[in-house]
Amino acid sequence: MRYINTDVSNGVATLTLNDPDKRNAINLQMNDEICEVLDELETSEEVGCLVVTGAGKAFCAGADLGDLLAARERDNIQDIYRGFLRIADSTLPTIAAVNGAAVGAG
């Protein structure tokens, strides 16, 4: 995966948003990766809870504005929020380890 790193240790899964050059702004590919990773983690017997954090100096800059505008032009703005909503709807108890700026929906 390009934009998401995961680690599982002692029952805790850590999902790291990993695009520090863009302050971990959520783009469409990152959304897909978040959904894929959560599908795997939620079915794993090794995982009891989830920690979400960001790489670098920011937690998350919210939606990637380029992808947000593209989704808006297609009248499908929900696309850009799919990853955020997937985390919110996770069956795993979830902690946000906010390690820096958290902007917009981030």
Backbone hydrogen bonds in HBPLUS format (Angstrom, degrees):
<---DONOR---> <-ACCEPTOR-->    atom                        ^
c    i                          cat <-CA-CA->   ^        H-A-AA   ^      H-
h    n   atom  resd res      DA  || num        DHA   H-A  angle D-A-AA Bond
n    s   type  num  typ     dist DA aas  dist angle  dist       angle   num
A0018-ASN N   A0003-TYR O   2.69 MM  15  4.77 164.0  1.72 151.0 145.6     1
A0005-ASN N   A0016-THR O   3.01 MM  11  5.05 161.6  2.05 142.5 148.6     2
A0016-THR N   A0005-ASN O   2.78 MM  11  5.05 173.2  1.79 156.1 158.4     3
A0007-ASP N   A0014-THR O   3.02 MM   7  5.19 139.1  2.19 137.9 148.8     4
A0014-THR N   A0007-ASP O   2.72 MM   7  5.19 163.2  1.74 157.6 163.7     5
A0009-SER N   A0012-VAL O   2.97 MM   3  5.36 162.1  2.00 144.5 147.8     6
A0012-VAL N   A0009-SER O   2.97 MM   3  5.36 165.1  1.99 119.3 123.2     7
A0048-GLY N   A0011-GLY O   2.68 MM  37  5.11 175.5  1.69 142.9 143.2     8
A0049-CYS N   A0011-GLY O   3.31 MM  38  6.75 141.8  2.46 160.8 163.4     9
A0013-ALA N   A0049-CYS O   2.95 MM  36  6.23 177.8  1.95 156.4 157.1    10
A0051-VAL N   A0013-ALA O   2.75 MM  38  6.14 154.6  1.82 162.6 169.6    11
A0015-LEU N   A0051-VAL O   2.77 MM  36  6.12 163.8  1.79 167.1 172.8    12
A0053-THR N   A0015-LEU O   2.97 MM  38  6.38 158.4  2.02 156.8 161.0    13
A0017-LEU N   A0053-THR O   2.86 MM  36  6.28 163.9  1.88 155.6 154.3    14
A0055-ALA N   A0017-LEU O   2.85 MM  38  6.02 151.4  1.93 175.7 170.4    15
A0022-LYS N   A0019-ASP O   2.93 MM   3  5.70 149.3  2.02 123.4 131.5    16
A0024-ASN N   A0019-ASP O   2.90 MM   5  4.52 166.9  1.92 128.1 125.2    17
A0023-ARG N   A0020-PRO O   3.02 MM   3  4.52 161.3  2.06 103.7 103.9    18
A0025-ALA N   A0022-LYS O   3.11 MM   3  5.80 148.6  2.22 118.0 124.7    19
A0061-ALA N   A0023-ARG O   2.94 MM  38  5.55 122.2  2.28 145.1 158.2    20
A0026-ILE N   A0062-GLY O   2.74 MM  36  6.02 159.1  1.78 156.3 160.3    21
A0064-ASP N   A0026-ILE O   2.80 MM  38  5.27 165.2  1.82 136.0 131.0    22
A0031-ASN N   A0027-ASN O   2.95 MM   4  6.24 154.7  2.01 152.9 160.5    23
A0032-ASP N   A0028-LEU O   3.10 MM   4  6.44 157.9  2.15 146.9 151.4    24
A0033-GLU N   A0029-GLN O   2.96 MM   4  6.29 157.8  2.01 151.0 157.2    25
A0034-ILE N   A0030-MET O   2.82 MM   4  6.07 159.1  1.86 155.5 160.9    26
A0035-CYS N   A0031-ASN O   3.05 MM   4  6.31 168.3  2.06 155.9 158.2    27
A0036-GLU N   A0032-ASP O   2.97 MM   4  6.19 160.0  2.01 148.7 154.5    28
A0037-VAL N   A0033-GLU O   2.89 MM   4  6.03 169.8  1.91 155.5 158.0    29
A0038-LEU N   A0034-ILE O   2.94 MM   4  6.10 166.4  1.96 154.6 158.6    30
A0039-ASP N   A0035-CYS O   3.03 MM   4  6.18 153.5  2.11 144.9 151.9    31
A0040-GLU N   A0036-GLU O   3.20 MM   4  6.52 153.1  2.28 145.6 152.1    32
A0041-LEU N   A0037-VAL O   2.84 MM   4  6.12 167.9  1.86 159.1 162.5    33
A0042-GLU N   A0038-LEU O   2.93 MM   4  5.86 164.9  1.96 149.3 152.9    34
A0043-THR N   A0040-GLU O   3.26 MM   3  5.52 141.6  2.42 102.4 112.6    35
A0044-SER N   A0041-LEU O   3.17 MM   3  5.14 154.8  2.24 101.4 109.1    36
A0047-VAL N   A0044-SER O   3.44 MM   3  5.67 168.2  2.46 105.9 109.3    37
A0050-LEU N   A0093-PRO O   2.87 MM  43  6.16 164.7  1.89 165.8 169.4    38
A0095-ILE N   A0050-LEU O   2.85 MM  45  6.28 153.5  1.92 153.0 161.7    39
A0052-VAL N   A0095-ILE O   2.86 MM  43  6.28 160.9  1.89 162.9 169.4    40
A0097-ALA N   A0052-VAL O   2.80 MM  45  5.89 159.7  1.84 153.5 160.5    41
A0059-PHE N   A0101-ALA O   2.87 MM  42  5.51 142.4  2.01 132.6 144.9    42
A0060-CYS N   A0101-ALA O   3.15 MM  41  6.51 156.6  2.21 148.9 156.1    43
A0103-VAL N   A0060-CYS O   2.95 MM  43  6.39 160.0  1.99 157.1 163.7    44
A0068-LEU N   A0064-ASP O   2.82 MM   4  6.02 151.4  1.91 153.6 163.3    45
A0069-LEU N   A0065-LEU O   2.93 MM   4  6.06 161.2  1.96 147.7 151.0    46
A0070-ALA N   A0066-GLY O   3.06 MM   4  6.27 156.7  2.12 142.5 149.4    47
A0071-ALA N   A0067-ASP O   2.90 MM   4  6.04 158.7  1.95 146.2 151.6    48
A0072-ARG N   A0068-LEU O   2.95 MM   4  6.16 151.3  2.04 143.1 151.6    49
A0073-GLU N   A0069-LEU O   2.92 MM   4  6.18 153.6  1.99 148.8 155.2    50
A0074-ARG N   A0070-ALA O   3.20 MM   4  6.47 139.4  2.37 139.7 149.8    51
A0074-ARG N   A0071-ALA O   3.20 MM   3  5.15 127.9  2.49  93.0 106.3    52
A0076-ASN N   A0071-ALA O   2.90 MM   5  5.17 167.3  1.91 160.3 156.0    53
A0075-ASP N   A0072-ARG O   2.98 MM   3  4.94 157.8  2.03 106.4 111.1    54
A0079-ASP N   A0076-ASN O   3.04 MM   3  5.91 160.8  2.08 124.1 128.5    55
A0080-ILE N   A0077-ILE O   3.26 MM   3  6.02 137.3  2.45 118.3 124.4    56
A0081-TYR N   A0078-GLN O   3.01 MM   3  5.23 138.8  2.18 105.6 117.6    57
A0082-ARG N   A0079-ASP O   3.36 MM   3  5.39 163.7  2.39 103.8 108.6    58
A0085-LEU N   A0081-TYR O   2.92 MM   4  6.11 170.6  1.93 163.4 166.1    59
A0086-ARG N   A0082-ARG O   2.87 MM   4  5.99 146.0  1.98 142.6 152.6    60
A0087-ILE N   A0083-GLY O   3.06 MM   4  6.33 155.4  2.13 149.7 154.6    61
A0088-ALA N   A0084-PHE O   3.07 MM   4  6.37 163.2  2.10 149.6 154.4    62
A0089-ASP N   A0085-LEU O   2.91 MM   4  6.07 142.5  2.05 143.6 153.5    63
A0090-SER N   A0087-ILE O   3.15 MM   3  5.16 163.9  2.17 106.6 111.1    64
A0106-GLY N   A0103-VAL O   2.79 MM   3  5.08 145.7  1.90 140.5 138.9    65
